[in-house]
């Protein structure tokens, strides 16, 4: 299975109460995963993705992407 990207960002909105607002990015958690860490399947559950990385809020997403990209580059993956 080939993947066209080096990094994938998964988003999860885990609020189910009355105050849930899917338009509010602060209510989402983001998972940044290098392609090499993903299992070779078409679909992956949140429990699988969370084994490879901790969730980050929108405010930390850019930094997490930069760190992950740097790790890939330093390992010769890009």
N, C-alpha and C positions, 0 to 999 in steps of 0.2 A: 504494500500500500504506500503510495507516494503522497507527500503533503507539500503544498506549494509555498509554505512559509517556514521561517526558522523559529518564530515565536507565536504562540496562540494566547489570546486573552479570553477567558471565560468569565461571564458575569452571573451573579446569583442574587436575587432579591428574596430574602428570607423572612420578610415581615408579612404576617398574615392578619394583623389586627386592623381595626377600623382606621387607624392613622397611616396605613400603607399608601404610599404614593409612588408609583413606578416612574413618574416623571422626575423625581427627586434623586439625583445621582448620589447623594450622601447616604441613601438607604440601601445602596447596592454594595456588594463585596466583589472584588475582582481577583481572579487567579491568573497569574502570568506563568506560562509553562513553555519551556524549550521543547521544540518538536521531538528531539531525541529522547525526552523523558516520557512522552506519551505512549501508551500501549498501542500495539498494532491492531486497532479495531476501529470501526466506523463511528461508534458511539461510546462515550465514557460517562459514567455517573459522577456526580459531584463527589461522592466518597472516594472514587478512584483519583480524580484530579487533585483532591485535597491531600493525597499522599505525597505529592510532588512539590507542593508549595503552600505557603500560608496565604490566606486572603488578605488583600489590602483595600483600604478605602480609596475613593476616587482621588483624594488629595495626595496619595502616595503612589498612584498608578504610574505616572511618568518615571519616577525614580526606579521603581521595580522593573519597568521595561528596560531602562538604561543599564541597570545592573545585570539583568539576564542577558541582554545583548552583548555586554562586555565579557561575560563569562563564556559565551559561545565563541566570540572572536578570539579570546585568549586561548581557548582549547582548539582553535583551528577549525571550528565548525562553520565559519562563514567565509 
